[in-house]
Amino acid sequence: MQEKKSAGERIRDKKISLDADKVKEFFDARCQKELPYLYNYTNYQDNNPELALERDRMEKLRIAPMLKVEREDLILDIGCGVGRWGDEFAAHLAGRGRYVGVDYSEGILQLAKEHAEGRENCEFYCASFQELCRALPQKYRQRVFDLILVNGVLMYVNDDDLRACLNNVKQLLSDGGLLYIKESVSYGKRLTLDQIYSEELTHDYSAIYRSIAEYETLWGEYFPAGEGWEIVEHGEVWENALGNRRETTAYFWLVRRR
């Protein structure tokens, strides 16, 4: 088990557990705010709201062509937030094609549902990453998703819970399917924010910024090439001009199950 530190700390190169209730409290409080744009609720940038829109635009411009979504694909968005990837895919899906968004914040998920009202090919479910397989309808539980997105979620998941989360992905992704993982990572050694008050977000904030090397060690364990997995692309999501953090950056991996 990991050591639990007192609140209000910046912890480097040490594994500690976040208070999961406090993390959820942050998101539940956030959806009560009045923010300029829908994407600000989960992409933040409260002091520069347009930056969240530009980051979203650039991420989709770069990443969407790699995902090669087809009309009848089943897409699972874990930690869907307000459903911004649903905005990208919903108009292209037809037939059996579905965008399935999952988030554990009831308030954030309600924003997503309201935004997607009228889209018959969008579904939403409330569940944590750890409890995902049990929360989804039976028809979605066994290797049916052609694409799974895990976007900015693992930074809020403690090391002790990662096994359940990654095993859920392995259970749900189809043969030949793609897994898109995007996370905020530390430029150097692991950095953990444990209930640090953010002037920008006006709330205590917690997150684990693992290093790129840490994540790649995890991928080697859970998605080994010898078992038919392949990392087909990886790198920073956007150029430095869109980054405004000195210690962290957004990094992605695109993993295929052969």
N, C-alpha and C positions, 0 to 999 in steps of 0.2 A: 504494500500500500504506500501511497505517497504522503509526504508530510504536508500538513495544512498550516499555512502561515496566517498571521493576523492581517486584518484588512489594511488597505491603503499602501501597498508595497509594489515596487518595481523589482522583479526578481530575475537575475540573469543566470543562465547555465545551470538551472536546478529544476527538477520536476516537482511541482506542487499541484494540488487539486483546487480548481475553482469551486466556489459555492454555486451549484447549479440553480438553486432557487433565486439567487441574486442576479445571475445572468438572465434568467427568464423575466425577472422583475424589470430589468432594464428595457427589454423589448415591449413588455406590457405597458410600461410608462411612456415609451416613445410613441406608440400609436395614439396616445391621447393629445399629442401636440398638433398644432397647426403649422405645417411646413409648406414651403412654396410649391414643391413638386412631389408627386407620388413616390418617385424613386429615392427621394431624400430619407424616407423612413428607414430604408435598409442600406442605402449607399452613403448615408450621412452627408458630410461636407456642409454642415449647417451654416458655416461662415462664408461659404462660396457655393451656393446651391447649384449653380449652372455647371460646376465641375462634375457633380454626380451624373448629370445628363451626358456630358461629353465623354466621361469614362464609360458609361453604358454604351454609347454610340460606337466608341472605338473598340471596345471589347467585342461587341457583336460583329462589327465590320471585319475584325481579324479572325474571330473564332468561328462564327456561323458557317463560313464556307468549308471549314475542316470537318464540321459535324455531318454534312451531307444528308440532311433530313429529307426523307421521302414522304409522300402524301399519306401513306397508311402506317407510318411509324408510331409506336407507343413510346412516349417520352415521360420520364419521371424526373421531376425537379425537387431534390431534397434540400429543404431550407429555402423554399421558393420565395419567401418574403411576400412582396406585393405582386408577384407574378410577372416580373419584367421579361423573363425568357418566354413566358406565354405570349406576350405581345409580339415576340419575334416569330413564333412558330404557328400560332393558332390559325392564321389566315391561309397557311400552306397545307394544313392537314385536312384529310377527307376520308370517307369510308370508315375503316376501323381506327384511323389515326386519332390519337388522343394526347393531350398534354395533361399530365397528372401532377399537381403541385401539392407538396406536403410541408407543413411548418408546425412548430410546436407553440407558437404564440397565437392564441385565439384572436387577439386584437389585430395583429398584422394580417392574419389569414382572412379576417373579415374585410379588410381593405382590398385584398386580392380578389375575393369573391365579388365584391361590389364593382370593382374595375372590370371584371370579366363577365359581368351579367349579359346574358344573351348569346354567349359563345357556347354552343352545345358540345363542342369538342374539348372543353376544359373542365376538369374535375379537381376538387380540393379536399384534402383530409388533414385533420389535426393530429399530429403525433410527433414524438421525439425521434431522432435518428435511431436511438437504441431500440425503440419499440416499433419501428417502422413496419416490419413484416407482419406483425400481429394486427396492426391498424388498417392495413390495406384490405380491400375486398379479396376474397379467395382467388378470383380470376387473375389477379395481378401478382400472386406470391411466388411463382416458380418460373424464373428465367424467361420472362415475356417482354421485357423492355429493350427496345432497340437502342435507346440512348438514355443514360442516367447522368444528370447534372448534380454535382456536389459543390456548391458555390459559396465560399465564405462560411462554412459550417464547422469544419474541424477545429478551427481556432477557439471554439467554445466548448469543445468536447475534451474531457479529461483523458489522460492516457489509459486509465483503467477501463474506460468505456469504448476505446477505439476498436477493440477486437469485435465487439458486437456490431458496431457500425459498419465496419468493412466486410464482415461476414454477411450482413444484410445485403450489401451491394452485390456480393458474389452470388447470393441466392436469387437476386432479381434480374440481373443483366443476362440478356439472351446470348446464345452462341453467335459470334460475329458482331455483337453489340459494341458500342463505344461508351466509355466513361470519361466525362469531362470533370476534372477536379481543379478548382481555382481557390487559392488560399492567400491570405496575407502572411508573409513569411519574414523572418528576421534576416537582415543582411549578414549578421554574424552569429553569435551563439544565441540559443533560445532566450527569448524575453517574455516574461509573464507579467501582465498587469493585473493586480489583485485588488479590485475595488478602488481604483484610482479615480478621483473626481476629474471629469473633463469639463473645462470651461466652455468648449464648443458645443458639447452634447448636453450640458447642464445636468449631468447625472453621473453617479459612480459607474465605472466601466471596467469590465474584466475580459481578458482574452489571453490566449497562449499563442505567441508567435514562434513557431518551431522553425528551425533552419531548413533550407532546401535539402541538405544532407540527411537530416532526420526523416523527412518525408520519403526520400528516395530509399532509405533503409526499410521503411514500412512497405513501400511498394514491392521491394524485393522479397519481402516475407509473404505478403498477401496476394500479390499478382506476379508470381514467378514465371519467367519465360519458359521454364521446363514444363509448366502446366498449361501452356497455350496462351499466355498473356504477352502483350507487346506494348511498350510505350512508343507511340508513333510520332509524338510531338511534345515539346515542352519549352518553356521560356517565360520571360516577363510578359505581362499582358499588354501593357502600354508603354510608350516611350517616357523618358524622364520628365518631359514637359508636363505630363499629367500626374506625376507623382508629387506629393507634398509632405512626405514623411521621411525623416532622416534615417530612421532605424529599420523601416520595414518597406516591403514592396509587394505587389500582387504578382503571383507566379501561377502558372497552370501546367497541368499534365493531361495529355489525351491518351487514354489507355484502351486497347482493343482486346476483346476476348475472341480468340481465333476458334 
